[in-house]
Amino acid sequence: MEALVCRKLGDPTQHISDGGAEKAIVVEKNHPIPELVSPTSVRVRVKATSLNYANYLQILGKYQEKPPLPFIPGSDYSGTVDAVGPAVSKFKVGDPVCSFAALGSFAQFIVADQKELFGVPEGCDLVAAGALPVAFGTSHVALVHRANLSSGQVLLVLGAAGGVGLAAIQIGKVVGAIVIAVARGAEKVEYLKQLGVDHVVDSSSENVIQSVKDFLKSRKLKGVDVLYDPVGGKLTKEAMKVLSWGANILVIGFASGEVPVIPANIALVKNWTVHGLYWGSYKIHRPGVLEESLKELLSWVARGFISVHISHAYRLPEANLAFSAIKDRKVIGKVMLVLDDERRARSKL
């Protein structure tokens, strides 16, 4: 099978040469197809797999989890069942499924236990389902399970045009929150306005905090109840100026490259709650939460409550271009690797 293999830590945006050992990632066209490892194993022919910022950091060697080399990167994916173990009862060959893994989805086949797979409901696009678990799962667990975001509360989303940011915005609207989005650039701002966001701030041309304050004042709102922050850095520090008493701060990531300092004395006085959200660790500590979360999200997609915006799609040998799109912040929504011939990948959808 064809697989993208990380042989050494380094920059995944460099051109990929077939079988070349000098690059961080290479395409192996004759990589062994994984075998079923237990009676309840299922082998999935991957149709689409999502690129997340975490995958980029992992290949660079800057992610919190560092797998031994060599490894096949990749986390969330969708596809069809290719083979099943003798004790599999939930799926049959040909069923559309999606899931997520610690590693391994940047390949034509992946093996998972049946309990780790989710059936993709009718009406849910299979490529979109491959983009759903990590980005939407992160935002859903953060907002619904951790911050208990509710109707009428004010949600401020930083990095709002990225994968997790767009997911947070849509989930916020589904639960009835008042959503403020911060993004950089006119194209991203225009797209966010089309989603029905209550207020959008262009961080490249506006004073973010003053714009948020003006909006809150115009709506006679006391402040932001939930801060969703995948960015970090100076913007986090500035955003604290608009948080209400009792606000929830969701620490999602540090796309800015700078880890912010949240002053404990102000958190004490303001009764803030700071939530660290490492979504992947739920698979170990509270897998039931992930299962219920993803089931709800799939039903929302099928019913049209949320949509997955795929900004860029590439074939497996073009993965360096996909990583470049993430690195250069050209993405609105998700970047996908599409592995079958049925739907040819295009550089921009």
RACORQUI-V406463 format. One line per field, one symbol per residue. ss: DSSP state (H for helix, E for strand, L for the rest). phi: phi as a letter, one per 40 degrees, with the letter a starting at -180 (. if undefined). burial: # if it has 9 or more other ideal C-beta (glycine too) atoms within 8 Angstrom, else .. A space follows every 10 residues. Layout:
BEGIN
ss->???
phi->???
burial->???
END
This chain:
BEGIN
ss->LLEEEELLLL LLLLLLLLLL LLLLEEEELL LLLLLLLLLL EEEEEEEEEE ELHHHHHHHH LLLLLLLLLL ELLLLEEEEE EEEELLLLLL LLLLLEEEEE LLLLLLELEE EEEHHHLEEL LLLLLHHHHH LLHHHHHHHH HHHHHHLLLL LLLEEEELLL LLHHHHHHHH HHHHLLLEEE EEELLHHHHH HHHHLLLLEE EELLLLLHHH HHHHHHHHLL LLLEEEEEEL LLLHHHHHHH HHEEEEEEEE ELLLLLLLLL LLLHHHHHHH LLEEEELLHH HHHHHLHHHH HHHHHHHHHH HHLLLLLLLE EEEELHHHHH HHHHHHHLLL LLLEEEEELL LLLLLLLLL
phi->.cacbccaci ccccdcbdgc ccccbbcbcb ccccccbacb cbcbcccabc cbdccccccc gbccbbcccc acchbcabib cbabccbcbc bbdgccaaaa acahccacba bacdccbbcc cdgbdccccc ccdccccdcc cccccccfdb dgcbbbbcfc ccdccccccc cdcccgccbb bbabhccccc cccccgccab bcccbbcdcc cccccdccbf bciccbbbbc bggcccdccc cbcccgcbbb cbibccgbcc bbccccdccc fcbbbcbbdc cccccacccc cccccccccc cccgcbbbcc cbbbcdcbdc ccccccccfc cbgbbbbbbb ccbccbcac
burial->#######..# .#.#.#.... ..######.. #..#.#...# ########## ########## ..#....... ########## ##.##..#.. #...###### #.######## ####..#### ...#.##### ########## #######.#. ..######## ########## #####.#### ###.#..##. ###.#.#.## ###..#.##. ###.##.... #.######## ###.###### .###..#### ######...# .#...##..# .#..#.#.## .##...#.## #.######## ##...#.### ####.#.### ######.... #########. ....#....
END
